[in-house]
Amino acid sequence: MDEKSANTNWTFLTNHGHVLICLAGDSDLRLRDVAERVGITERAVQRIVTDLEEAGYIERVKEGRRNHYKIISSMPLRHPVEAHCHADDLIKMVTTAKH
């Protein structure tokens, strides 16, 4: 197998990172919309949002029948390699690169 035909379905960020970035970009997104953007099921997004909330990276605020998500950007990233960075660093890196 040559380099071009090597497996290309992996990414540098986890689904947790993708969900956090989506919610940082639009805190009023429905979870089904997040699922579509990330390419995972709505159920998987629900589990990830619960993980992020329990770990202190997001706060869920109920507004009528909808949820609004507040990102706690001062939280450090979890892996020792990037623990010196905060959630805001990740969000800025990805959102700045888009513009």
Secondary structure, DSSP 8 states (H G I E B T S, - for coil): --GGGS-----SS-HHHHHHHHHHH-TT--HHHHHHHHTS-HHHHHHHHHHHHHTTSEEEEEETTEEEEEE-TTSB-SSTTTTTSBHHHHHHHHHHHT-
